[in-house]
Amino acid sequence: EIDDSPSGDVGTDKPPRAVSGAYAVQVAVLSDAARANQQRDQLRGAGFAAFVEKLDTAKGTVFRVRVGPEASRDNALKLKAGIKQRFGLDAIVVDYP
């Protein structure tokens, strides 16, 4: 795992530095920054390198809760399985950045 996770609330964080060919596990996409930060903090409390990315879309601003990045897709898939087992969350593996 490449642990470059930011600290603090969304808007004050910088996302982890870009790593060519890396993957992240997207846990949620939320419209509420406070809820996104809460979920990120819960994941961090369990030892996951979680972060929130703000994304402006045509339908408004959303906040993506992600874990990683991971250097290999296999590691990202293992991370996804660990999140599912620990939290019951159905996450997806995405290219990062």
Backbone as XML, in Angstrom:
<?xml version="1.0"?>
<chain id="A" units="angstrom">
  <residue number="1" name="GLU">
    <atom name="N" x="0.825" y="-1.171" z="0.000"/>
    <atom name="CA" x="0.000" y="0.000" z="0.000"/>
    <atom name="C" x="0.875" y="1.242" z="0.000"/>
  </residue>
  <residue number="2" name="ILE">
    <atom name="N" x="0.491" y="2.202" z="-0.782"/>
    <atom name="CA" x="1.167" y="3.483" z="-0.835"/>
    <atom name="C" x="0.396" y="4.414" z="0.082"/>
  </residue>
  <residue number="3" name="ASP">
    <atom name="N" x="0.926" y="4.711" z="1.259"/>
    <atom name="CA" x="0.195" y="5.514" z="2.235"/>
    <atom name="C" x="0.610" y="6.972" z="2.127"/>
  </residue>
  <residue number="4" name="ASP">
    <atom name="N" x="-0.162" y="7.710" z="1.380"/>
    <atom name="CA" x="0.047" y="9.140" z="1.219"/>
    <atom name="C" x="-1.234" y="9.858" z="1.590"/>
  </residue>
  <residue number="5" name="SER">
    <atom name="N" x="-1.985" y="9.289" z="2.533"/>
    <atom name="CA" x="-3.297" y="9.816" z="2.856"/>
    <atom name="C" x="-3.200" y="11.152" z="3.578"/>
  </residue>
  <residue number="6" name="PRO">
    <atom name="N" x="-4.100" y="12.062" z="3.224"/>
    <atom name="CA" x="-4.119" y="13.362" z="3.865"/>
    <atom name="C" x="-4.826" y="13.315" z="5.206"/>
  </residue>
  <residue number="7" name="SER">
    <atom name="N" x="-4.625" y="14.348" z="5.995"/>
    <atom name="CA" x="-5.361" y="14.456" z="7.249"/>
    <atom name="C" x="-6.259" y="15.672" z="7.166"/>
  </residue>
  <residue number="8" name="GLY">
    <atom name="N" x="-7.241" y="15.759" z="8.043"/>
    <atom name="CA" x="-8.134" y="16.909" z="8.054"/>
    <atom name="C" x="-9.391" y="16.662" z="7.256"/>
  </residue>
  <residue number="9" name="ASP">
    <atom name="N" x="-10.241" y="17.679" z="7.215"/>
    <atom name="CA" x="-11.506" y="17.574" z="6.517"/>
    <atom name="C" x="-11.341" y="17.859" z="5.037"/>
  </residue>
  <residue number="10" name="VAL">
    <atom name="N" x="-12.336" y="17.414" z="4.274"/>
    <atom name="CA" x="-12.311" y="17.647" z="2.837"/>
    <atom name="C" x="-12.251" y="19.147" z="2.581"/>
  </residue>
  <residue number="11" name="GLY">
    <atom name="N" x="-11.563" y="19.522" z="1.534"/>
    <atom name="CA" x="-11.401" y="20.926" z="1.222"/>
    <atom name="C" x="-10.077" y="21.456" z="1.737"/>
  </residue>
  <residue number="12" name="THR">
    <atom name="N" x="-9.578" y="20.877" z="2.827"/>
    <atom name="CA" x="-8.281" y="21.279" z="3.350"/>
    <atom name="C" x="-7.234" y="20.219" z="3.032"/>
  </residue>
  <residue number="13" name="ASP">
    <atom name="N" x="-7.675" y="19.067" z="2.547"/>
    <atom name="CA" x="-6.775" y="17.957" z="2.224"/>
    <atom name="C" x="-6.252" y="18.095" z="0.809"/>
  </residue>
  <residue number="14" name="LYS">
    <atom name="N" x="-5.095" y="17.517" z="0.588"/>
    <atom name="CA" x="-4.634" y="17.270" z="-0.760"/>
    <atom name="C" x="-4.778" y="15.770" z="-0.948"/>
  </residue>
  <residue number="15" name="PRO">
    <atom name="N" x="-5.304" y="15.315" z="-2.108"/>
    <atom name="CA" x="-5.394" y="13.877" z="-2.317"/>
    <atom name="C" x="-4.002" y="13.266" z="-2.363"/>
  </residue>
  <residue number="16" name="PRO">
    <atom name="N" x="-3.905" y="11.952" z="-2.138"/>
    <atom name="CA" x="-2.598" y="11.304" z="-2.225"/>
    <atom name="C" x="-1.950" y="11.625" z="-3.568"/>
  </residue>
  <residue number="17" name="ARG">
    <atom name="N" x="-0.636" y="11.693" z="-3.564"/>
    <atom name="CA" x="0.062" y="12.032" z="-4.802"/>
    <atom name="C" x="-0.242" y="11.001" z="-5.875"/>
  </residue>
  <residue number="18" name="ALA">
    <atom name="N" x="-0.259" y="11.461" z="-7.089"/>
    <atom name="CA" x="-0.561" y="10.588" z="-8.225"/>
    <atom name="C" x="0.538" y="9.547" z="-8.394"/>
  </residue>
  <residue number="19" name="VAL">
    <atom name="N" x="0.127" y="8.315" z="-8.587"/>
    <atom name="CA" x="1.049" y="7.218" z="-8.817"/>
    <atom name="C" x="0.619" y="6.562" z="-10.119"/>
  </residue>
  <residue number="20" name="SER">
    <atom name="N" x="1.491" y="6.542" z="-11.094"/>
    <atom name="CA" x="1.153" y="5.992" z="-12.396"/>
    <atom name="C" x="0.774" y="4.522" z="-12.279"/>
  </residue>
  <residue number="21" name="GLY">
    <atom name="N" x="-0.365" y="4.149" z="-12.868"/>
    <atom name="CA" x="-0.797" y="2.762" z="-12.869"/>
    <atom name="C" x="-1.302" y="2.274" z="-11.532"/>
  </residue>
  <residue number="22" name="ALA">
    <atom name="N" x="-1.735" y="3.160" z="-10.668"/>
    <atom name="CA" x="-2.212" y="2.782" z="-9.335"/>
    <atom name="C" x="-3.722" y="2.603" z="-9.337"/>
  </residue>
  <residue number="23" name="TYR">
    <atom name="N" x="-4.211" y="2.052" z="-8.234"/>
    <atom name="CA" x="-5.637" y="1.780" z="-8.056"/>
    <atom name="C" x="-6.071" y="2.256" z="-6.678"/>
  </residue>
  <residue number="24" name="ALA">
    <atom name="N" x="-7.347" y="2.606" z="-6.578"/>
    <atom name="CA" x="-7.941" y="2.961" z="-5.294"/>
    <atom name="C" x="-9.232" y="2.170" z="-5.149"/>
  </residue>
  <residue number="25" name="VAL">
    <atom name="N" x="-9.692" y="2.052" z="-3.920"/>
    <atom name="CA" x="-10.965" y="1.404" z="-3.643"/>
    <atom name="C" x="-11.957" y="2.505" z="-3.283"/>
  </residue>
  <residue number="26" name="GLN">
    <atom name="N" x="-12.966" y="2.665" z="-4.122"/>
    <atom name="CA" x="-13.992" y="3.681" z="-3.873"/>
    <atom name="C" x="-15.087" y="3.067" z="-3.025"/>
  </residue>
  <residue number="27" name="VAL">
    <atom name="N" x="-15.260" y="3.619" z="-1.845"/>
    <atom name="CA" x="-16.194" y="3.080" z="-0.871"/>
    <atom name="C" x="-17.567" y="3.729" z="-0.987"/>
  </residue>
  <residue number="28" name="ALA">
    <atom name="N" x="-17.586" y="5.026" z="-1.286"/>
    <atom name="CA" x="-18.862" y="5.744" z="-1.352"/>
    <atom name="C" x="-18.710" y="7.012" z="-2.160"/>
  </residue>
  <residue number="29" name="VAL">
    <atom name="N" x="-19.838" y="7.500" z="-2.681"/>
    <atom name="CA" x="-19.943" y="8.822" z="-3.286"/>
    <atom name="C" x="-21.119" y="9.486" z="-2.588"/>
  </residue>
  <residue number="30" name="LEU">
    <atom name="N" x="-20.825" y="10.559" z="-1.854"/>
    <atom name="CA" x="-21.824" y="11.215" z="-1.022"/>
    <atom name="C" x="-21.961" y="12.687" z="-1.391"/>
  </residue>
  <residue number="31" name="SER">
    <atom name="N" x="-23.134" y="13.241" z="-1.178"/>
    <atom name="CA" x="-23.348" y="14.664" z="-1.455"/>
    <atom name="C" x="-23.075" y="15.524" z="-0.226"/>
  </residue>
  <residue number="32" name="ASP">
    <atom name="N" x="-22.867" y="14.906" z="0.920"/>
    <atom name="CA" x="-22.648" y="15.617" z="2.180"/>
    <atom name="C" x="-21.192" y="15.449" z="2.620"/>
  </residue>
  <residue number="33" name="ALA">
    <atom name="N" x="-20.453" y="16.553" z="2.662"/>
    <atom name="CA" x="-19.032" y="16.515" z="3.022"/>
    <atom name="C" x="-18.830" y="15.983" z="4.437"/>
  </residue>
  <residue number="34" name="ALA">
    <atom name="N" x="-19.691" y="16.342" z="5.362"/>
    <atom name="CA" x="-19.544" y="15.888" z="6.746"/>
    <atom name="C" x="-19.685" y="14.372" z="6.842"/>
  </residue>
  <residue number="35" name="ARG">
    <atom name="N" x="-20.643" y="13.810" z="6.122"/>
    <atom name="CA" x="-20.813" y="12.348" z="6.116"/>
    <atom name="C" x="-19.621" y="11.664" z="5.466"/>
  </residue>
  <residue number="36" name="ALA">
    <atom name="N" x="-19.095" y="12.247" z="4.396"/>
    <atom name="CA" x="-17.923" y="11.685" z="3.735"/>
    <atom name="C" x="-16.726" y="11.684" z="4.685"/>
  </residue>
  <residue number="37" name="ASN">
    <atom name="N" x="-16.518" y="12.791" z="5.386"/>
    <atom name="CA" x="-15.412" y="12.877" z="6.346"/>
    <atom name="C" x="-15.592" y="11.886" z="7.491"/>
  </residue>
  <residue number="38" name="GLN">
    <atom name="N" x="-16.833" y="11.699" z="7.923"/>
    <atom name="CA" x="-17.112" y="10.742" z="8.995"/>
    <atom name="C" x="-16.774" y="9.324" z="8.554"/>
  </residue>
  <residue number="39" name="GLN">
    <atom name="N" x="-17.158" y="8.970" z="7.340"/>
    <atom name="CA" x="-16.856" y="7.627" z="6.843"/>
    <atom name="C" x="-15.352" y="7.453" z="6.660"/>
  </residue>
  <residue number="40" name="ARG">
    <atom name="N" x="-14.684" y="8.477" z="6.133"/>
    <atom name="CA" x="-13.224" y="8.433" z="6.006"/>
    <atom name="C" x="-12.568" y="8.203" z="7.361"/>
  </residue>
  <residue number="41" name="ASP">
    <atom name="N" x="-13.021" y="8.940" z="8.376"/>
    <atom name="CA" x="-12.440" y="8.814" z="9.707"/>
    <atom name="C" x="-12.681" y="7.427" z="10.302"/>
  </residue>
  <residue number="42" name="GLN">
    <atom name="N" x="-13.846" y="6.843" z="10.021"/>
    <atom name="CA" x="-14.141" y="5.488" z="10.496"/>
    <atom name="C" x="-13.178" y="4.490" z="9.853"/>
  </residue>
  <residue number="43" name="LEU">
    <atom name="N" x="-12.947" y="4.639" z="8.564"/>
    <atom name="CA" x="-12.015" y="3.756" z="7.863"/>
    <atom name="C" x="-10.595" y="3.947" z="8.373"/>
  </residue>
  <residue number="44" name="ARG">
    <atom name="N" x="-10.196" y="5.188" z="8.570"/>
    <atom name="CA" x="-8.858" y="5.454" z="9.104"/>
    <atom name="C" x="-8.684" y="4.860" z="10.492"/>
  </residue>
  <residue number="45" name="GLY">
    <atom name="N" x="-9.730" y="4.948" z="11.308"/>
    <atom name="CA" x="-9.681" y="4.383" z="12.652"/>
    <atom name="C" x="-9.443" y="2.886" z="12.640"/>
  </residue>
  <residue number="46" name="ALA">
    <atom name="N" x="-9.830" y="2.241" z="11.538"/>
    <atom name="CA" x="-9.624" y="0.800" z="11.395"/>
    <atom name="C" x="-8.305" y="0.491" z="10.685"/>
  </residue>
  <residue number="47" name="GLY">
    <atom name="N" x="-7.504" y="1.528" z="10.411"/>
    <atom name="CA" x="-6.192" y="1.306" z="9.822"/>
    <atom name="C" x="-6.108" y="1.436" z="8.311"/>
  </residue>
  <residue number="48" name="PHE">
    <atom name="N" x="-7.195" y="1.847" z="7.662"/>
    <atom name="CA" x="-7.181" y="2.013" z="6.211"/>
    <atom name="C" x="-6.718" y="3.424" z="5.853"/>
  </residue>
  <residue number="49" name="ALA">
    <atom name="N" x="-5.980" y="3.554" z="4.764"/>
    <atom name="CA" x="-5.497" y="4.853" z="4.280"/>
    <atom name="C" x="-6.607" y="5.505" z="3.454"/>
  </residue>
  <residue number="50" name="ALA">
    <atom name="N" x="-7.597" y="6.054" z="4.139"/>
    <atom name="CA" x="-8.775" y="6.613" z="3.481"/>
    <atom name="C" x="-8.616" y="8.112" z="3.250"/>
  </residue>
  <residue number="51" name="PHE">
    <atom name="N" x="-9.267" y="8.588" z="2.197"/>
    <atom name="CA" x="-9.269" y="10.014" z="1.889"/>
    <atom name="C" x="-10.557" y="10.371" z="1.159"/>
  </residue>
  <residue number="52" name="VAL">
    <atom name="N" x="-10.841" y="11.664" z="1.099"/>
    <atom name="CA" x="-12.036" y="12.165" z="0.429"/>
    <atom name="C" x="-11.599" y="13.051" z="-0.723"/>
  </residue>
  <residue number="53" name="GLU">
    <atom name="N" x="-12.209" y="12.835" z="-1.884"/>
    <atom name="CA" x="-11.976" y="13.681" z="-3.053"/>
    <atom name="C" x="-13.263" y="14.423" z="-3.387"/>
  </residue>
  <residue number="54" name="LYS">
    <atom name="N" x="-13.159" y="15.722" z="-3.525"/>
    <atom name="CA" x="-14.296" y="16.552" z="-3.929"/>
    <atom name="C" x="-14.376" y="16.540" z="-5.450"/>
  </residue>
  <residue number="55" name="LEU">
    <atom name="N" x="-15.577" y="16.372" z="-5.977"/>
    <atom name="CA" x="-15.780" y="16.335" z="-7.416"/>
    <atom name="C" x="-16.993" y="17.182" z="-7.771"/>
  </residue>
  <residue number="56" name="ASP">
    <atom name="N" x="-16.787" y="18.176" z="-8.616"/>
    <atom name="CA" x="-17.898" y="19.002" z="-9.097"/>
    <atom name="C" x="-18.454" y="18.375" z="-10.367"/>
  </residue>
  <residue number="57" name="THR">
    <atom name="N" x="-19.759" y="18.093" z="-10.354"/>
    <atom name="CA" x="-20.423" y="17.485" z="-11.508"/>
    <atom name="C" x="-21.534" y="18.408" z="-11.987"/>
  </residue>
  <residue number="58" name="ALA">
    <atom name="N" x="-22.137" y="18.069" z="-13.105"/>
    <atom name="CA" x="-23.256" y="18.845" z="-13.636"/>
    <atom name="C" x="-24.450" y="18.836" z="-12.683"/>
  </residue>
  <residue number="59" name="LYS">
    <atom name="N" x="-24.531" y="17.802" z="-11.847"/>
    <atom name="CA" x="-25.643" y="17.678" z="-10.897"/>
    <atom name="C" x="-25.293" y="18.215" z="-9.513"/>
  </residue>
  <residue number="60" name="GLY">
    <atom name="N" x="-24.105" y="18.777" z="-9.361"/>
    <atom name="CA" x="-23.695" y="19.319" z="-8.075"/>
    <atom name="C" x="-22.393" y="18.688" z="-7.598"/>
  </residue>
  <residue number="61" name="THR">
    <atom name="N" x="-21.992" y="19.079" z="-6.413"/>
    <atom name="CA" x="-20.744" y="18.599" z="-5.835"/>
    <atom name="C" x="-20.972" y="17.291" z="-5.089"/>
  </residue>
  <residue number="62" name="VAL">
    <atom name="N" x="-20.061" y="16.342" z="-5.293"/>
    <atom name="CA" x="-20.088" y="15.073" z="-4.565"/>
    <atom name="C" x="-18.710" y="14.850" z="-3.950"/>
  </residue>
  <residue number="63" name="PHE">
    <atom name="N" x="-18.679" y="13.946" z="-2.986"/>
    <atom name="CA" x="-17.448" y="13.641" z="-2.260"/>
    <atom name="C" x="-17.221" y="12.139" z="-2.323"/>
  </residue>
  <residue number="64" name="ARG">
    <atom name="N" x="-16.112" y="11.752" z="-2.950"/>
    <atom name="CA" x="-15.787" y="10.333" z="-3.104"/>
    <atom name="C" x="-14.911" y="9.894" z="-1.935"/>
  </residue>
  <residue number="65" name="VAL">
    <atom name="N" x="-15.354" y="8.860" z="-1.241"/>
    <atom name="CA" x="-14.572" y="8.279" z="-0.154"/>
    <atom name="C" x="-13.791" y="7.125" z="-0.749"/>
  </residue>
  <residue number="66" name="ARG">
    <atom name="N" x="-12.462" y="7.230" z="-0.660"/>
    <atom name="CA" x="-11.602" y="6.228" z="-1.278"/>
    <atom name="C" x="-10.534" y="5.762" z="-0.303"/>
  </residue>
  <residue number="67" name="VAL">
    <atom name="N" x="-10.006" y="4.582" z="-0.578"/>
    <atom name="CA" x="-8.915" y="4.004" z="0.206"/>
    <atom name="C" x="-7.801" y="3.654" z="-0.770"/>
  </residue>
  <residue number="68" name="GLY">
    <atom name="N" x="-6.576" y="3.942" z="-0.366"/>
    <atom name="CA" x="-5.433" y="3.632" z="-1.213"/>
    <atom name="C" x="-4.537" y="4.835" z="-1.333"/>
  </residue>
  <residue number="69" name="PRO">
    <atom name="N" x="-3.824" y="4.968" z="-2.423"/>
    <atom name="CA" x="-3.805" y="4.088" z="-3.585"/>
    <atom name="C" x="-2.961" y="2.839" z="-3.365"/>
  </residue>
  <residue number="70" name="GLU">
    <atom name="N" x="-3.202" y="1.866" z="-4.204"/>
    <atom name="CA" x="-2.466" y="0.610" z="-4.212"/>
    <atom name="C" x="-1.694" y="0.509" z="-5.526"/>
  </residue>
  <residue number="71" name="ALA">
    <atom name="N" x="-0.517" y="-0.062" z="-5.476"/>
    <atom name="CA" x="0.333" y="-0.177" z="-6.662"/>
    <atom name="C" x="-0.170" y="-1.230" z="-7.643"/>
  </residue>
  <residue number="72" name="SER">
    <atom name="N" x="-0.899" y="-2.246" z="-7.140"/>
    <atom name="CA" x="-1.383" y="-3.306" z="-8.036"/>
    <atom name="C" x="-2.883" y="-3.511" z="-7.850"/>
  </residue>
  <residue number="73" name="ARG">
    <atom name="N" x="-3.517" y="-3.955" z="-8.920"/>
    <atom name="CA" x="-4.959" y="-4.232" z="-8.878"/>
    <atom name="C" x="-5.255" y="-5.365" z="-7.893"/>
  </residue>
  <residue number="74" name="ASP">
    <atom name="N" x="-4.393" y="-6.369" z="-7.834"/>
    <atom name="CA" x="-4.592" y="-7.477" z="-6.893"/>
    <atom name="C" x="-4.637" y="-6.976" z="-5.454"/>
  </residue>
  <residue number="75" name="ASN">
    <atom name="N" x="-3.736" y="-6.071" z="-5.099"/>
    <atom name="CA" x="-3.748" y="-5.510" z="-3.742"/>
    <atom name="C" x="-5.019" y="-4.714" z="-3.490"/>
  </residue>
  <residue number="76" name="ALA">
    <atom name="N" x="-5.465" y="-3.976" z="-4.506"/>
    <atom name="CA" x="-6.702" y="-3.210" z="-4.371"/>
    <atom name="C" x="-7.903" y="-4.137" z="-4.173"/>
  </residue>
  <residue number="77" name="LEU">
    <atom name="N" x="-7.912" y="-5.259" z="-4.882"/>
    <atom name="CA" x="-9.008" y="-6.228" z="-4.718"/>
    <atom name="C" x="-9.000" y="-6.842" z="-3.320"/>
  </residue>
  <residue number="78" name="LYS">
    <atom name="N" x="-7.817" y="-7.103" z="-2.777"/>
    <atom name="CA" x="-7.714" y="-7.614" z="-1.406"/>
    <atom name="C" x="-8.207" y="-6.565" z="-0.406"/>
  </residue>
  <residue number="79" name="LEU">
    <atom name="N" x="-7.855" y="-5.327" z="-0.652"/>
    <atom name="CA" x="-8.303" y="-4.233" z="0.201"/>
    <atom name="C" x="-9.821" y="-4.111" z="0.161"/>
  </residue>
  <residue number="80" name="LYS">
    <atom name="N" x="-10.388" y="-4.210" z="-1.037"/>
    <atom name="CA" x="-11.843" y="-4.164" z="-1.216"/>
    <atom name="C" x="-12.513" y="-5.280" z="-0.405"/>
  </residue>
  <residue number="81" name="ALA">
    <atom name="N" x="-11.950" y="-6.486" z="-0.461"/>
    <atom name="CA" x="-12.510" y="-7.621" z="0.289"/>
    <atom name="C" x="-12.426" y="-7.369" z="1.789"/>
  </residue>
  <residue number="82" name="GLY">
    <atom name="N" x="-11.328" y="-6.780" z="2.250"/>
    <atom name="CA" x="-11.186" y="-6.467" z="3.674"/>
    <atom name="C" x="-12.203" y="-5.444" z="4.144"/>
  </residue>
  <residue number="83" name="ILE">
    <atom name="N" x="-12.480" y="-4.454" z="3.307"/>
    <atom name="CA" x="-13.481" y="-3.440" z="3.644"/>
    <atom name="C" x="-14.865" y="-4.070" z="3.683"/>
  </residue>
  <residue number="84" name="LYS">
    <atom name="N" x="-15.160" y="-4.952" z="2.743"/>
    <atom name="CA" x="-16.448" y="-5.651" z="2.715"/>
    <atom name="C" x="-16.611" y="-6.495" z="3.977"/>
  </residue>
  <residue number="85" name="GLN">
    <atom name="N" x="-15.561" y="-7.229" z="4.341"/>
    <atom name="CA" x="-15.629" y="-8.099" z="5.520"/>
    <atom name="C" x="-15.783" y="-7.286" z="6.801"/>
  </residue>
  <residue number="86" name="ARG">
    <atom name="N" x="-15.040" y="-6.219" z="6.913"/>
    <atom name="CA" x="-15.021" y="-5.446" z="8.161"/>
    <atom name="C" x="-16.227" y="-4.531" z="8.314"/>
  </residue>
  <residue number="87" name="PHE">
    <atom name="N" x="-16.664" y="-3.907" z="7.212"/>
    <atom name="CA" x="-17.723" y="-2.902" z="7.287"/>
    <atom name="C" x="-18.992" y="-3.276" z="6.534"/>
  </residue>
  <residue number="88" name="GLY">
    <atom name="N" x="-18.944" y="-4.325" z="5.713"/>
    <atom name="CA" x="-20.117" y="-4.712" z="4.935"/>
    <atom name="C" x="-20.403" y="-3.757" z="3.790"/>
  </residue>
  <residue number="89" name="LEU">
    <atom name="N" x="-19.391" y="-2.993" z="3.362"/>
    <atom name="CA" x="-19.577" y="-2.005" z="2.298"/>
    <atom name="C" x="-19.205" y="-2.604" z="0.944"/>
  </residue>
  <residue number="90" name="ASP">
    <atom name="N" x="-20.055" y="-2.372" z="-0.039"/>
    <atom name="CA" x="-19.788" y="-2.822" z="-1.403"/>
    <atom name="C" x="-19.005" y="-1.742" z="-2.126"/>
  </residue>
  <residue number="91" name="ALA">
    <atom name="N" x="-17.710" y="-1.880" z="-2.180"/>
    <atom name="CA" x="-16.829" y="-0.905" z="-2.805"/>
    <atom name="C" x="-16.485" y="-1.338" z="-4.220"/>
  </residue>
  <residue number="92" name="ILE">
    <atom name="N" x="-15.834" y="-0.452" z="-4.954"/>
    <atom name="CA" x="-15.359" y="-0.780" z="-6.291"/>
    <atom name="C" x="-13.897" y="-0.375" z="-6.426"/>
  </residue>
  <residue number="93" name="VAL">
    <atom name="N" x="-13.176" y="-1.083" z="-7.273"/>
    <atom name="CA" x="-11.781" y="-0.737" z="-7.552"/>
    <atom name="C" x="-11.778" y="0.189" z="-8.762"/>
  </residue>
  <residue number="94" name="VAL">
    <atom name="N" x="-11.065" y="1.319" z="-8.628"/>
    <atom name="CA" x="-10.989" y="2.303" z="-9.685"/>
    <atom name="C" x="-9.536" y="2.639" z="-9.989"/>
  </residue>
  <residue number="95" name="ASP">
    <atom name="N" x="-9.289" y="3.113" z="-11.203"/>
    <atom name="CA" x="-7.952" y="3.595" z="-11.536"/>
    <atom name="C" x="-7.671" y="4.838" z="-10.718"/>
  </residue>
  <residue number="96" name="TYR">
    <atom name="N" x="-6.411" y="5.002" z="-10.313"/>
    <atom name="CA" x="-6.045" y="6.198" z="-9.568"/>
    <atom name="C" x="-4.800" y="6.790" z="-10.190"/>
  </residue>
  <residue number="97" name="PRO">
    <atom name="N" x="-4.706" y="8.031" z="-10.478"/>
    <atom name="CA" x="-5.715" y="9.040" z="-10.185"/>
    <atom name="C" x="-6.848" y="9.001" z="-11.120"/>
  </residue>
</chain>
